[in-house]
């Protein structure tokens, strides 16, 4: 095994650019020797330091922190470094667990949406739900996606499109029988919220296809309310169970209408 390596060999070994190696040398992280032709030659000591640099960069340490450690290595500093590395890794493990749970929840909600009975009015009981609200003038259905993205920025953690998130809009019936979307909302577990969807009995109707066909489905929901001698106890709600985030095929969209009801 040889003791000195040229820059091209180190680049191939570490999948790193020559510019990065020169930068590490410039700030004193490594100190390659020079050949008679003034070529850089990296020793086994440099390779060991590069291993440390690579591992610490992966954990988010700055080059200044790395240099401080390399220049003052001792049992005490190594113990401190290991403690810090362990804390970082534990945090990443927790973050990955949460991401994994989000993916599993999203898969479950996707399968649940696909198993919903279509074009049937169902009666269900929901617990109280906290929501963030954004009231803006919505003229086109395409505006809803933009507004939901804007609203998600208020949450402490950026929403993932793979997360298990209930998003929807409030529908307002107009005197002429048409429907207008007046606001969008996101259900959240966060302590900060704008309003709650009250617990109680809800009539739901799920349908596939473009979600701009809610007029005809709302009429069916209204007929059922009247036939069962009920009355709405809140706004009509439109939940986007499957939309542009999951598919580009309109026929695969799944939308659910909900309205809380009480005896008439």
Number of C-alpha atoms within 10 A of each C-alpha: 3 6 9 17 17 16 18 13 13 19 15 11 10 12 9 13 13 14 10 11 17 17 12 17 13 11 12 14 22 23 18 21 15 12 10 6 6 8 12 18 19 20 18 12 14 19 18 11 18 18 13 15 20 14 14 17 14 10 14 11 15 13 16 12 12 19 18 13 16 18 10 11 12 11 9 10 14 14 11 13 16 12 12 14 17 13 12 13 13 12 12 13 12 11 12 12 12 13 15 14 14 18 17 15 16 17 15 13 18 16 11 11 20 16 9 14 12 15 15 15 19 14 14 12 11 12 10 11 16 20 21 21 21 17 13 13 11 15 11 10 12 10 13 20 16 10 17 20 14 11 17 19 11 13 16 10 9 10 15 12 13 16 18 18 19 15 20 23 23 21 20 16 14 9 7 6 10 12 17 16 21 15 19 26 26 23 18 18 12 12 9 13 17 11 13 14 17 15 12 15 17 21 21 20 23 22 22 19 15 16 19 12 12 18 16 10 18 21 12 16 23 16 12 16 20 13 9 11 12 15 16 17 16 14 15 21 21 25 21 20 22 20 21 12 10 13 11 10 11 14 12 17 22 22 24 23 24 24 24 24 18 14 10 11
